[in-house]
């Protein structure tokens, strides 16, 4: 694992169904971030197709446009020698999935299918059932996954020092995002990188708020509501040091945590204590 990770965040509102327009914004933001200095550039959930929640919108033509755009992004990763993380829709095993793709320069990339789907998404996508970490101590999540503590915990236990969440989080329930993002960083002694869509898109109002939170819960990078780019250097050695010797800075959560197999109950109301 490299001791430092230079991460770019690209926040924007993806146009539903206009793959070329969304691709153009992504390439422009990559250029603004200075790809020669980056290790990883992150974009929002479903930023390539747009946040489409009608299965009829996922036509053969759209599928072809997405494949072509992914080839362009792979070429951009190769040319800039940078990893690109972005959200798209993919058909796997005959099922449509909401995916986070990590394109690797001059190598095969990888794809994570979102595990936790909100109600409207379940009408379109099939949930994934496998969590994923990749080289460099990076754990992949997607939007609503952030709300479920076990996702981040299992990624951290698998060695992730950086938890990445591309998002299309709406303003209506932004309080959930705000309430849990620092907790995920603190309880796992990890950086949390969230890259959200922003602004009004048809009947949706995305919250923005893309940010990086450090292992002690401090927000060290914040794009608020504007369309734009931010670049930040993450100290992965610091994460390793905190986990190895937490006394005085944080808690030794990894050692102190009791796993489900070690616990009994809870008893139903009125149940008998058999201890």
N, C-alpha and C positions, 0 to 999 in steps of 0.2 A: 504494500500500500504506500502511495506517495505521501510525504508528510504534509503537503499543501494541496488544496484543490481550488482552482479558480473557476467560479461558477457565474454564468450569465443568466439573467431572468428576462424573458420577453413577454410583457403583458399587453394583450390587445383583445378586441372583440372580434371573433371569427364570424364571417358572413355565412349564414346557413346555405349549404349547397354550392358555394362558389369556391371550389378548391383552388383555382388559380389565384384568385385574389388573396386567399389566406396564405398560400405558399409565398406569394410576393412579399407579404408583410413579414413572414418568418425570415426570409432571406435578407430583407432589408434590416431587420433587427439584429440578425447575426452579424451583418457587416458593421452596424453601429457598435456592437459590443466589442469589436476588435478581435476577430477569431484567432489571430496569431498568438494572443495572450491567454486564450481560454482553454480549460480542460473539458468543460461541460457547459452546454447551452440548453436551457430548459424553457419549454413553451407550455401553454395551458392544455387542459383536457379537451378532446375532440376539436382541437384548433384547426385541423386540416379539413374535415368535412363541415365544420360548424356543428352547433349543438342541435342536431336534428332528432326529434322524438316521434316521428311518424315513420313506421317501417316502410311505407310506400315511397319515401324519399330515397331509400337506399337502392337505387336502380343499378342495372348493369353498367350504364354509362358513368354513374358516380363511382362505382367500384373501379372502373378503368381509369378514371381521373385520379383516384386515390393512389392506385398502383404507380401511375406515371409520376405523381408528385413525390412519392416515397423514393423512387429512383433518383429524382433530382436532389432530394435531401441527402441521400446516401453519397451522391457525387459531391455535394457541398461539404459533407463530413470528411470525405477523402481529401478534398482540395485544401481544406482549412486545418486538417489534422485535429479535429475536435469531435467530441461525442455530442450527439444531438438527441434530446429527449422531447418527445411531443405526443399529443393525443390524436388518435384516429380511430376509425372503425375498421374491423377486419372480419372476414368470414373464415372461420376455422371449424373443420368438421361439420360443415353445413349449417353452422350457427353464427349469428352476428354478435360480435363482442366489442365492448368499449375498451380499447387497448391503449396502453402507454408503450411506445416504442423507443428503444434506445439504439440509435444508429451508431455503429462503431467505425472509425476510419479504417478503410482497407481491410475490413473483417466482417464476418457475419454479425449482425446485430441480434437483439432479443426483444421479446414482446411480453408484456404483463397484461392479463385480462382482469379488469376491475372486479373485485370480489364482492363489494357491497354496493348494490344498486338501489337507488331511491325508487319509489313507487312508479313514477312515470317512465323511468328507464327500463324497468322490468317488462314493460309492454313491448320493448324494442330489442333489448339485448339479453343475451344469456350470461349469467354471472360466471366469472372464473372461479377456480377452486384451489389455486396454487399461489403461494406467496413467492417472491423472487428477490434475491440479491444478486449483484453483479460485481465484477472486479473493481477494485478501488474503494471497497467498503460502502457501496451505495445500495440502499434498499428502495424498491419501487412500490409506490402506492398510487391511489387516484382519488382525489376529492373526498367523497363520503367515507372512504376508508379511514380518514383521519379521525373520525368521530368514534372509532372503535379501538380501544386501547390495545387489545390483543394483537392487532396487526403490527403496530409499531414495535411492541415488545418482542414479538417473534422475529421481526426483521433485525432488531438490535441483538437479540440472542444469537442470531445466525452470523453476526459479525459486522452489521451495517453501522457505520459511524455517521452517515448522512442519510436521512429519510426524505425522499423526494415525492411530492404530491402535486402533479398537474391537476388543475381544478377548473370547474365551471360552476362556481358556488354563487348562488343568488343572494341578493341583498336581504330578502325577506327573512332568511334564517342565518344571517351572518353572525348573530350572537353565538351560535354554536361554534363556528370557526374560531371566533375571538376567544371563546372560553377554553378551548381545548388545545390550541396550537402550542402554547408554552408548556402545558402539562406534558405533551408528548415528548418535547425536547428534554425536560427536566427528569421525567421518570425513566427515560432510557439513556440519559447522558449522551445525547446525540444532537447534531445539527438537524433542524427541520427546514426544508426548502419547499415553499408553497408558491405555485405560479398559477394565477387565476385569470379567467377572462374578466373583462371590465366593460361597463357601459350597457346601454339599452340595445337589445337585439330583438326586434319584433316585440313579442309580449313578455320577454324576459329581461330582467334587470340584474346584471352581474355585478358583484360587489367589488371586484379588484382586490386590493389589499395584499398583493403578492409580497412575500417577505422571506427573510431568513432569520430563524431564531437559534441562538447558540445553546450549548448544552446546559447552561445555567438559567435558561429561560429569558434571556435578554434579546430583544429584537435588534439586529445589527444591520438590517437592510430592509427598506420598506418603500414600495412604489405607490402606496395609497390608491387613488382612483384613476390616475392618469395612464394613458397609453404610453408605453415607453420601455426602456431597457435599464437594467442595473447590473453591475458586476461587483463581485465580492470574493475575497480570498478566505477560504476556510482552513483552519489549522487542525488537521486530523491527528497530529501528534498530541495536541492538547486533549483531544477526546480520549486517546489511549492513556495519557497520564492521569486524567481524572478518573477513569475507570479502574486503573491499577492502584491508585492511592487517593481515594475520595475524601479522606478525613480532612476536615477544615474547609472544604470547598462545597461538597455535596454529600449525598448518602451513597452507600454501596448497595444500590438497588438490586444489582444482578445477584449478589450473594444473599441479601436479606429477603428477597421475594419468595413467598411460599407458593408453590405450584398447585394447580387444581388437584393433582393426585395426592397431595399431602393434606388436603382439607376435607372435612366432612360437612354434610348439610348443604344449605340451611334446612332446619327442620320445618315442616309445615306448622301453621298456627295450632297450638294445642298439642303438638307432638311431644313425645316423651324423650327426655335426655337419657341415653343409654350408656353414657360414659362411666 
